[in-house]
């Protein structure tokens, strides 16, 4: 199985006429009308939910940046030490589930894959390299598949951020973003061609997802925090379009009231966050959370010596119920029905689907296989199992592993 992430690929990007490969794969396999992300609709929380099936409050990655008071530490996606620190990463990602059951994995550039989650590392992984071209990323995945069977991974991932970057810089409807959508499709095409050249096209389950969508923003839709309260009154984990604020001791009421005066901003105390956000109970959620209306951004004036924060033309992180935040799900392979379009579903259901297709006993999850079972070619039984390498871990494999190995 290969799980591909096209960061920032909004669900309706598939309808713009520039994705021949994805269109073909959807026609030959299964597609969702859309996949609904978790809140906040940011990169790290959603990538980790996809591979764990847990809400952010249950896996711990509640934002791209956050404070973990129980650790006395702060997480930031650009902090190399933090992303490799297993203490931040809760729950069990699919590659850990697989490795514990004797299945080799190779998650390339997937959030969480650089840490020894639960004390377990993937068989193969590389530190994230933003500058590595997408073509080289595809080559790396194919090189792992070229390993001899005893060392070949059965679960792999691939990631590109080209669409997300264009959406931020130019907006979701810009010509530059259209070009980026086509580039991402070409990357998937390069992967598909590599599989076909190896005789694996009909033996690999290819699952293509995104983490969130994108909405248009503009320099004239800005909420200036300094207009409503002094920056010395609070510290921030994240600022836009979700503000995660830590008021100074004794100032929580004052900060809350001041933020409520800002237009286009919905403000919550942590205890009052809507249940549908599934953030209750996490100490990593800031005491005050403020969410900008769709298309609005939040910023503070730069301090002397700081560079001004430029307002781009696209952003994400907004309410997960918005159509603009919806992601994609396309899957093709022997485990999937052909020519099927299913209604939109939550990304928490991807993990049990992956586990089923890999013939693994899933860890605890908030998702349900029943929510996505209709896409399976053989929905009434285990869809297959991979050949497990000989080890003590293999003794924990499900009973179905005694059957003939199914396609990976």
C-alpha positions in Angstrom: 0.0 0.0 0.0 1.1 3.5 -0.8 -0.5 6.4 1.0 0.0 9.7 -0.9 -0.7 13.2 0.6 -1.2 16.2 -1.6 -1.0 18.9 1.0 -3.7 21.6 0.6 -5.5 19.9 -2.3 -9.1 21.1 -1.9 -11.8 18.7 -2.9 -13.1 20.7 -5.8 -9.6 20.9 -7.4 -10.4 17.5 -8.9 -13.1 19.2 -11.0 -10.8 21.7 -12.7 -9.8 19.6 -15.7 -6.1 19.5 -15.0 -5.8 16.2 -13.1 -5.9 13.4 -15.8 -4.0 10.9 -13.5 -6.2 11.4 -10.5 -9.3 11.4 -12.7 -8.3 8.1 -14.2 -7.5 6.5 -10.8 -10.8 7.7 -9.5 -12.6 6.1 -12.5 -10.7 2.9 -12.0 -11.2 2.8 -8.2 -13.1 4.6 -5.5 -13.5 8.3 -4.7 -15.2 10.2 -2.0 -17.2 13.4 -2.8 -14.9 14.9 -0.2 -13.0 14.0 2.9 -13.8 16.1 6.0 -10.7 17.2 8.1 -10.5 17.7 11.8 -10.2 21.0 13.6 -8.0 22.9 13.4 -7.7 22.4 9.7 -4.0 22.5 9.8 -1.3 20.2 8.3 0.1 18.4 11.3 -3.2 17.6 13.2 -4.8 16.3 10.1 -1.9 14.2 8.8 -1.6 12.6 12.2 -5.3 11.9 12.4 -5.3 10.2 9.0 -2.7 7.7 10.2 -4.0 7.2 13.7 -7.8 7.6 13.3 -7.8 9.7 16.5 -9.1 13.2 17.1 -6.3 15.7 17.9 -7.3 15.8 21.6 -6.6 12.0 21.7 -3.3 12.0 19.7 -1.9 15.2 21.1 -1.1 17.1 17.9 -3.6 19.9 18.4 -2.0 22.3 16.0 1.1 23.0 14.0 2.4 24.8 17.1 1.2 24.3 20.6 2.4 24.2 24.2 2.4 20.8 26.1 2.3 21.9 29.7 2.6 18.3 31.0 6.0 18.2 29.3 7.0 21.8 30.0 7.8 22.0 26.3 6.5 23.7 23.1 5.9 22.0 19.8 6.5 23.6 16.4 6.4 21.9 13.1 9.7 23.7 12.0 11.5 22.6 15.2 13.5 19.6 14.2 14.0 18.5 17.8 10.3 18.7 18.6 9.2 16.7 15.5 11.6 13.9 16.5 10.5 13.9 20.2 8.2 11.0 20.7 6.7 12.5 23.8 4.6 14.8 21.7 3.1 12.1 19.5 0.3 10.1 21.1 -1.9 7.3 19.8 -0.5 4.7 17.3 0.2 5.6 13.7 -0.4 2.9 11.1 3.3 2.3 10.6 3.7 1.5 14.3 0.7 -0.9 14.1 2.4 -2.6 11.1 5.9 -2.8 12.5 4.5 -4.3 15.8 2.9 -7.0 13.7 6.0 -7.8 11.6 5.3 -5.6 8.6 8.0 -3.4 7.2 7.1 0.3 6.6 8.6 3.3 4.8 6.7 6.5 5.6 8.4 9.3 3.6 8.0 12.8 5.1 4.8 12.0 7.0 4.4 14.0 10.2 5.3 11.8 13.1 7.5 9.4 11.1 10.8 10.8 12.4 9.9 10.0 16.1 10.0 6.6 17.8 6.3 6.7 18.6 5.6 4.1 21.3 9.3 3.2 21.1 8.9 1.9 17.5 10.5 3.4 14.4 9.6 2.6 10.8 11.9 0.2 8.9 12.8 3.0 6.6 12.4 6.8 7.0 14.2 10.0 6.1 14.3 13.4 7.8 12.1 15.9 6.1 13.7 17.8 3.3 11.5 20.6 2.0 13.9 21.1 -1.0 13.9 17.5 -2.2 12.1 17.6 -5.6 8.9 15.7 -5.9 10.4 13.5 -8.7 13.2 12.5 -6.3 10.6 11.6 -3.6 8.9 9.3 -6.1 12.2 7.7 -7.0 12.9 7.1 -3.3 9.5 5.3 -2.9 10.2 3.2 -6.0 13.7 2.4 -4.8 12.3 1.1 -1.5 9.9 -1.1 -3.6 12.8 -2.4 -5.5 14.3 -4.0 -2.4 14.3 -7.8 -2.3 11.1 -9.2 -0.8 12.4 -9.9 2.7 13.4 -6.2 3.0 10.7 -4.6 0.9 8.3 -2.4 2.8 4.6 -3.2 2.5 3.3 0.2 3.6 4.8 3.4 2.2 3.9 7.1 2.1 4.6 10.0 -0.2 4.1 13.7 0.4 4.1 17.0 -1.6 3.4 20.5 -0.5 3.4 22.2 -4.0 -0.4 22.8 -4.0 -0.5 24.1 -0.5 2.3 26.5 -1.1 0.7 27.9 -4.3 -2.7 28.2 -2.5 -1.1 30.3 0.3 0.9 32.5 -2.0 -1.7 33.1 -4.8 -5.1 31.9 -3.6 -7.1 28.8 -4.4 -8.4 30.2 -7.7 -5.2 31.7 -9.1 -3.6 30.4 -12.4 -0.5 29.6 -10.4 -2.5 27.2 -8.2 -4.0 25.6 -11.2 -0.4 24.9 -12.4 0.5 23.5 -9.0 -2.6 21.2 -9.1 -1.4 19.9 -12.4 2.2 19.4 -11.0 0.8 17.3 -8.1 -1.2 15.2 -10.6 2.0 14.7 -12.6 3.8 13.5 -9.5 1.1 10.9 -9.0 1.4 10.0 -12.6 5.1 9.4 -12.2 4.4 7.1 -9.3 1.8 5.2 -11.2 4.1 4.8 -14.2 6.8 3.5 -11.9 4.4 0.9 -10.5 3.3 -0.2 -13.9 6.9 -0.6 -15.1 7.5 -2.9 -12.2 4.4 -4.9 -12.8 2.9 -3.6 -9.6 0.0 -1.5 -10.9 -2.6 -4.1 -10.1 -0.9 -5.3 -6.9 -0.6 -2.1 -5.0 -3.4 -0.3 -3.2 -2.8 3.4 -3.9 -4.6 5.8 -1.5 -4.4 9.5 -2.3 -5.6 12.0 0.3 -5.1 15.6 1.3 -5.1 17.1 4.8 -7.3 20.2 4.2 -8.5 22.6 1.6 -7.9 26.3 1.1 -9.9 29.5 1.1 -9.2 33.0 -0.4 -7.8 35.7 1.9 -6.9 39.3 1.1 -4.9 42.2 2.7 -8.2 44.0 3.4 -9.6 41.2 5.5 -7.3 41.4 8.5 -8.1 41.4 12.3 -5.4 43.5 14.0 -5.0 42.2 17.5 -3.2 45.3 18.7 -6.3 47.3 18.2 -8.1 45.4 20.9 -5.5 44.5 23.5 -1.9 45.0 24.5 0.4 42.2 23.4 2.0 42.0 26.8 -1.3 40.6 28.1 -0.9 37.2 26.5 1.4 34.9 24.7 0.4 32.9 21.6 1.0 29.4 20.3 -0.6 30.0 16.9 -2.1 33.2 15.6 -4.0 32.8 12.3 -6.7 31.9 11.4 -6.9 30.2 14.8 -5.5 32.2 17.7 -4.3 30.0 20.6 -3.7 32.5 23.4 -2.2 32.1 26.9 -3.2 35.2 29.0 -0.8 36.4 31.7 -1.8 35.3 35.2 -4.9 37.1 36.3 -5.7 38.5 32.9 -7.8 35.7 31.3 -11.1 37.5 31.8 -9.7 40.8 30.4 -8.1 39.1 27.3 -11.4 37.2 26.7 -13.5 40.3 26.8 -11.1 42.3 24.7 -11.0 39.7 22.0 -14.7 39.4 21.9 -14.8 43.1 20.8 -13.1 42.3 17.6 -15.3 41.8 14.5 -15.0 38.6 12.4 -13.7 36.7 15.4 -15.4 34.0 17.5 -13.8 33.7 20.9 -14.0 30.7 23.3 -12.6 29.7 26.6 -11.1 26.3 26.4 -13.9 24.7 28.4 -16.5 26.3 26.1 -15.2 25.0 22.8 -18.0 23.4 20.7 -18.1 19.6 21.3 -17.9 19.1 17.5 -14.3 20.3 17.5 -13.3 17.3 19.7 -10.7 19.2 21.6 -12.2 18.7 25.0 -9.9 17.4 27.7 -6.6 18.3 26.1 -4.3 20.5 28.3 -2.4 21.3 25.0 -5.3 23.5 23.9 -4.7 27.1 25.0 -6.9 28.7 27.6 -8.4 31.0 25.0 -9.1 30.0 21.4 -10.3 32.6 18.8 -11.3 31.6 15.3 -11.5 34.1 12.4 -14.4 34.1 10.0 -13.7 32.4 6.7 -11.4 34.4 4.6 -10.2 36.6 7.5 -6.7 36.5 9.0 -5.4 37.5 12.4 -2.1 39.4 12.9 -0.1 41.6 15.2 2.0 44.6 14.3 5.7 43.8 14.1 8.0 44.8 16.9 11.0 47.0 16.0 13.4 44.8 14.1 10.8 42.3 13.1 9.9 41.7 9.5 6.3 42.6 8.7 4.0 39.6 8.4 2.7 39.5 4.9 -0.9 38.6 4.3 -1.1 35.9 1.6 -4.0 35.2 -0.7 -5.1 31.8 0.7 -5.2 30.1 4.1 -6.6 27.2 6.0 -7.2 26.3 9.6 -10.8 27.5 9.6 -13.9 25.7 10.8 -13.8 22.1 9.6 -17.5 22.3 8.5 -16.7 24.7 5.7 -16.7 23.4 2.1 -13.5 25.2 1.3 -11.7 23.2 4.0 -12.7 19.8 2.5 -10.0 17.4 1.4 -9.8 14.6 -1.2 -9.8 10.8 -1.1 -9.1 8.7 -4.1 -8.1 5.0 -4.0 -7.3 2.5 -6.6 -6.1 -1.1 -6.3 -7.1 -4.7 -5.8 -8.7 -3.9 -2.5 -11.1 -1.3 -3.8 -14.3 -1.4 -5.9 -14.1 0.2 -9.3 -16.0 3.3 -10.4 -17.5 4.1 -7.0 -18.2 7.5 -5.6 -19.1 7.6 -1.9 -20.5 10.5 0.2 -18.0 12.6 2.1 -16.6 11.1 5.3 -14.3 12.1 8.2 -10.6 11.4 7.9 -10.7 9.6 11.2 -12.0 6.6 9.2 -8.9 6.2 7.0 -6.8 4.4 9.7 -9.2 1.5 10.1 -9.4 1.2 6.3 -5.6 1.1 6.0 -5.4 -1.5 8.7 -8.1 -3.7 7.1 -6.3 -3.6 3.7 -3.0 -4.4 5.3 -4.5 -7.3 7.3 -3.5 -5.7 10.6 -5.2 -5.8 13.9 -6.0 -2.0 14.5 -5.1 -0.1 17.6 -7.6 2.0 19.4 -9.2 4.4 17.1 -12.0 7.0 16.9 -12.8 5.9 13.4 -14.9 3.1 12.1 -14.4 0.7 9.2 -18.1 0.6 8.7 -18.0 4.2 7.6 -15.8 3.3 4.6 -16.4 -0.4 4.1 -18.5 0.2 1.0 -15.3 1.1 -0.9 -13.8 -2.3 -0.3 -13.8 -4.9 -3.1 -14.4 -7.6 -0.5 -16.3 -5.7 2.3 -17.6 -8.8 4.1 -14.2 -10.2 4.9 -10.6 -9.2 5.6 -9.4 -7.5 2.4 -6.0 -9.1 2.6 -2.9 -9.4 4.6 0.7 -8.8 3.7 3.5 -11.3 4.1 5.0 -10.7 7.5 8.7 -11.0 8.1 9.8 -13.7 10.5 10.0 -12.3 14.0 8.5 -12.6 17.4 6.1 -9.8 16.4 4.5 -12.0 13.7 3.0 -14.1 16.4 0.6 -11.1 17.1 -0.7 -11.1 13.5 -4.4 -11.6 13.0 -5.8 -15.1 12.1 -6.3 -14.1 8.5 -2.5 -13.8 8.1 -2.4 -17.6 7.7 -4.1 -17.2 4.3 -2.2 -16.7 1.1 -0.7 -13.2 1.0 -2.9 -10.7 -0.7 -1.7 -7.8 -2.9 0.0 -5.0 -1.0 
